[in-house]
Amino acid sequence: MLIRYKKSFEKIAMGLLSFMPEEKDVKKLLQTIREYENNENWQLYLWKEEDILGAIGIQFDNQSKAVIQHVTVNPSHRNSGIGKQMVDAVKQQLGERYDVCSNEYTEAFVDHCGS
């Protein structure tokens, strides 16, 4: 189930985002988290089952485009379909109002999901 990021999930979200290759640097990671907290055009969602297992970040480029810019899953839960479930849930939730697409970092994975 997708839940909206809130400040109390900061450490979990930072841990998940740190698995993204472009978010390895701590300064960059902190900047990304602050952007999700302060920029209304950036929204971070967490995937929760019993625990929080993944994160997916969206940037709203304009009135009609939602770009998936981060998709990350806890390494011990990878290859179990969680990433695809997150992409599908975002497309289902936003797909009627926005053209949901990927960026250069998420394109291969989103295309692999194929939904």
WOFENUR-V221821 format. One line per field, one symbol per residue. ss: DSSP state (@ for helix, = for strand, . for the rest). burial: 1 if it has 9 or more other ideal C-beta (glycine too) atoms within 8 Angstrom, else 0. A space follows every 10 residues. Layout:
ss = ???
burial = ???
//
This chain:
ss = .===..@@@@ @@@@@@@... @@@..@@@@@ @@@@@@@@.. .=======.. .========= ....====== ===.@@@... .@@@@@@@@@ @@@@....== ==....@@@@ @@@..
burial = 0100100010 0111011111 0010000111 0110110000 0111111100 0111111111 0000111111 1111001100 0111111111 1001000101 1110111011 00100
//
